[in-house]
């Protein structure tokens, strides 16, 4: 399968690496106006580089692309998705987009409309996957497969205590910008909000607060507290911060159900307790590769991996985050 990657920043580089390390995949294109042929990974042809974010898709040969990966800054996901979904003859090709799918609610409606128009014309919906690699961690897999021992969630208590220093924000001019990043819940902690609903079920926002303790050089908060409820009746709280002093401290997800209890913990979410059973897994820093593997297996005729997140679920999460921000900001 031939892969095109749009965006060659931190995440785009990881996607390119995963493609090149898979003998069944070929890196056909890298689209990024801010790099030169000297920046390309070893072994990639100079002709693979498309130095454009405006007419980039017109420079791709659709027959050379079996999967498009969009790994650009958050605010560019929407225009690039629209272009990929509506520019013929490319329109229809499968897409993997980084989280968040979009950051504005009006863009949610636009993407749904494009898919609806395809259905009305008798065309299939475009397969659009959203990258949520934490779903593929061994600890999460074990918990998901043993969820019957937890039952219906009564209480979820989740804390994610990270550090993001000035150097992190200075490294990319879109980070920390309200209209480009959207806020840390979009940029960092959407992964953990996704895990809560992936494991415990759909949720909605009750109330919340945000505060900026130590990042007065950004336009967004560095800390937030979300009170939510599960559609099945349970209650929960998510506390997140990038203001932990010096370095990231901990990630923990507690679930108390009507049958049992569980805890995922560790900065890499690699430790798990289910009732009396304790598990510790090797730290996995490349679970992106497992997402890509599952997508390509499915596109090659395999079964759909239920850990994969599709666009509709990714858009529900965007709506939930905007519900929170409308209350808390």
C-alpha positions, -999 to +999 in steps of 0.1 A: +000+000+000+012+035-008+009+062+018+009+100+016+017+120+047+007+156+050+028+174+076+064+166+086+064+179+121+069+158+153+039+135+146+043+135+108+079+122+112+066+093+134+040+084+108+067+084+080+090+062+102+062+037+108+054+035+071+090+030+061+095+003+088+066-017+074+077-038+045+042-039+031+039-001+029+055+025+006+059+062+015+047+078-018+045+115-008+054+139+020+036+172+018+051+201+037+061+236+025+085+241+054+110+214+046+135+207+018+147+176+001+176+176+026+150+170+054+136+139+039+142+105+056+170+085+041+158+064+012+129+087+002+131+100-033+133+138-038+102+136-061+082+125-031+083+159-016+053+183-022+062+217-009+027+231-007-002+234+018-025+252-007-026+230-039-010+200-023-037+176-033-036+186-070+001+175-069-008+139-058-015+112-082-046+094-068-035+061-082-003+064-061-021+069-028-040+041-010-041+060+024-037+097+032-024+107+066-031+143+078-006+152+105-006+190+103-014+215+132-049+213+146-064+242+127-053+228+094-071+195+098-105+209+086-095+226+054-073+197+044-100+171+051-125+191+031-100+193+002-093+156+004-130+147+006-141+169-023-113+171-048-118+147-077-105+123-087-089+120-052-121+122-033-131+088-019-096+077-008-093+066+028-079+091+053-062+089+087-064+122+105-047+132+137-067+143+166-087+165+169-106+160+137-115+197+139-118+223+167-150+241+157-185+228+159-195+244+126-169+223+109-185+191+123-216+199+104-197+206+072-179+172+073-212+154+080-227+172+050-200+161+027-206+125+036-243+129+033-239+144-002-219+113-012-246+090+000-273+110-018-252+105-050-251+068-044-214+069-034-199+052-004-189+072+026-151+079+027-134+058+053-119+084+077-100+072+107-089+093+137-056+085+154-062+075+191-032+052+198-038+049+235-066+025+226-040+001+214-019-001+246-017-036+260-029-023+294-060-008+278-066-040+258-066-061+289-089-037+308-113-035+278-114-073+275-121-077+312-147-049+315-174-074+325-156-076+359-161-038+363-197-036+351-215-003+348-195+027+358-205+044+390-175+067+394-146+076+371-118+097+386-091+107+361-060+128+366-034+137+339-005+158+353+019+168+326+045+195+321+047+217+290+074+244+293+080+275+272+104+256+249+075+234+239+053+263+228+082+282+212+090+252+190+058+257+169+040+290+165+005+273+165+009+258+199-009+277+227-030+298+202-067+297+208-077+296+171-050+272+160-044+248+189-078+251+206-065+245+241-048+216+259-080+196+260-078+195+222-041+191+219-031+168+247-059+155+269-084+146+242-066+112+243-076+106+279-112+119+274-114+094+245-102+066+268-128+074+293-157+071+268-140+042+250-139+022+282-169+035+302-194+046+276-206+079+261-206+109+284-218+145+286-206+176+304-221+188+337-198+216+347-162+226+348-135+252+353-102+263+336-073+283+350-039+294+338-013+291+365+020+294+348+017+299+310+009+336+306+027+335+272-001+313+257-037+322+248-052+291+265-055+276+299-029+252+314-053+235+338-089+223+338-114+203+358-143+186+341-174+172+359-192+148+336-218+121+336-221+089+317-252+083+296-257+051+316-258+070+349-223+071+364-205+103+374-169+113+367-143+140+370-112+146+348-085+169+361-058+179+336-028+202+336+004+210+317+015+231+347+031+204+368+065+219+379+097+207+363+085+175+346+053+154+339+042+136+371+015+110+366-015+097+346-042+078+364-077+066+355-099+051+382-131+033+374-155+021+401-183-001+387-212-020+401-192-053+399-156-042+406-128-016+403-099-008+380-070+016+378-048+025+348-017+045+359+018+055+350+030+083+327+028+058+298-004+041+311+014+008+314+003-002+349-031-018+355-050-030+385-083-049+380-098-058+414-071-081+429-051-086+397-020-064+391-003-060+356+027-041+345+035-039+308+067-027+290+065+010+281+053+013+245+061+046+228+052+036+193+016+025+195+010+047+164+024+019+143-004-005+156-031+020+145-015+021+110-012-017+109-049-022+118-061+004+092-040-011+064-051-046+073-088-035+071-083-017+038-066-048+024-098-068+031-094-077+067-119-073+095-124-039+112-104-036+144-129-023+170-101-003+186-101+020+156-118+054+159-139+065+130-147+101+121-182+102+136-169+092+170-140+116+167-164+144+159-186+136+190-155+141+211-149+175+195-185+185+203-181+173+239-149+194+244-166+225+230-195+219+254-170+220+282-152+251+270-185+269+265-192+264+302-157+268+316-141+297+297 
